[in-house]
C-alpha cells in the first residue's frame, strides 16, 4: 500500500466524519450547508484518489471543492448596505473566481480522457487558487475584531487549501508537469484541514442548529478516529518491515504491541480526561452538558455505592464535575471552626480545625466564591503540602455550613466562568442535602426523646395506680389486719405490685423496649388479665361484676400493656361510681374482635368533653390526677391494633370499650 493510498484513505475518513457530524445536526444554516457540501466533495475526491478511478473524475471533484469554498467565501463577504468599498473589492474577487471556475470546469470536461493535466488545466487551477487566496485575505482583513476568534480557523483551513494548490500548480507552470511527490502529499495535507473546519463549526453558534449532539458520542467518535489513525500508522510501519526473513514476525509483533499500547492508553483515566477536555473545549460552545452533569450529580447522591454515606457521596458528586479523584468535606462546628467530617479516597487527621475567622474562610466571600488553592499565600498546614487544588463552599440559607476541598484533577483542567458557576450551583444543592440529613437525624433524636418521655409519663401513671392499690391495702389493714386471708391476699398484691414496678422500670429503657418489640405480637389471655385486675381492685367500696362470653380470649396485646389499660379504665370507673353502685366488665366477641366493655354508673361526660378534652395529655379534672391515663390507655390499645371507644351521656354513666384483634388459632398465650 502506497503512502498516497494510505493518506487518501485517512483523508476520506476524516472528511466523511466531518460530513456526518454536520449532517447529524439537522437542517443546517447557509454556512453549514457550504461546509457540508465541501466535506462531502472532499471525501469523494479522496475516495476517488484511493481507488484510482479516471483522472478526469479526480480533477473534476477537485474543481468542485474549490467552487464550494469560493461560494462560501462569497457568502461570508456579503457587504452591509452602503459599504461601497467592500462591495467593490468583493465584486472583483468574485469575478476573478467565477472566470477561473468556468475555465477550470471547461478544461476538465474537454480533457476528461487525459491521464495527466494539460497546461490549460494547470493555469485554470492556479487561477482558482489565486482567487481563493484573494477572498480569504479579503475576509481576514475586513472581519470585525470581535469576530476574529470565530473566523480565523476557517481562514486557515480554506487558505491552506488554496495555498497548497497555488504552490502545486505554480511549480507545474515552471516545469511543465505536476510534481508527483507534491501530488502524493496533497491528501495528507488536505486531511490536516479537517480539525480547523470542525473548530470553526464549534466556535460559531450562528452556524449551529439547536440539535443536541451527545458529548459521549463525540468523545467515542474522536477516540475511534484517533485509534484508526494509530492503527493505520502501525500498518504503514508493518509495510516497511515486510522485507527480509524477519518481516512477517516483525509485523505480527508490531501489531500485537500496538494493540496492547492502544488498550493501555484507552483505559487510562488521565488520557480519557484529556480527551474529554479537548472535545468539550473545541467541539462545543458550552463546556458542560448541563443536563448530563446534573443527572450524574443526582445519580451519585441518590445511589449509595460500597456503603458510602451521604457525605462521601456529596464529595464524589462535586469532585466528578472537575474530574478530581479525591477530596474532603469540612463542616462547621459552631463556636469552634470547620472540622473534617467525611473523606473520599483520602484521610485527614480528625483534630484539624479551620477557624471561622481565618483568611481562608473569608476568601469564600460569603459563599459566592470558589477558591483555587494553588499559589495561596501562607496556607494552613492541611493545605501546605499541595495535595488540595480547589475549595468549593457549601451554602445553605445564606450561611456557609462547610466546604469541600478537592485534589488536583487527573488531567490539566482550566477553570472558567462556567466551571465556577456550576460548582457554586452544585455546592448549594449539596449543602441542602447535608442539611436535610442533619435535620432528619435531629428529628429522629427528638422522636426518640419524645418516646422516652412518653414512656416515663406512662410509668409515672402506672406507678400512681400501684401506689393506689398499696394505699388501699394499708387502709383495709386497719380493719382486717387480723384476718389470715386478708394478709395472704395483701402479700400477693404487694408481690404483684413489686413485679409490675420492676417490669415498668425495664420498659423505661429505650433499648429494652426496642428489643421487646418482636414479642409484642405474643398473644395474651384477656380473661386471665381481667380477672387479675378485678381481684386487685375488689376491695373498693364499689363492687365489680365480671361477665366473660365465649372461649376465644387470646388477643394480640402484651399482657403488661393490657393490665395497665384495664387498671386505668377500671379505677376511673370505680372513682366515678357512687357507693354501692356496680361496675361491670363484660367480654364479648364482635366481628372477629374481642371487646372488653367497662361500664360505670357515674355522672357521665358530654360529647364535647369526650371529643376535645378526654384524650389530651396532661388535662385532668381530678385534684391529684396527672392527666395522662386516658391518653396512655388509647395509645397502648392502638399500638396493639385495637381501638378505645367511649359511650357516655351526662347523668347516664359511661361505657369504655377496648376493642382488640383476636390472636390467630394455635397461638400460645404469654406467661406475663
Order of alpha helices (4+ residues) and beta strands (2+ residues): alpha-alpha-alpha-alpha-alpha-alpha-alpha-alpha-alpha-alpha-alpha-alpha-alpha-beta-beta-alpha-beta-alpha-beta-beta-alpha-alpha-alpha-beta-alpha-beta-beta-alpha-beta-beta-alpha-alpha-beta-beta
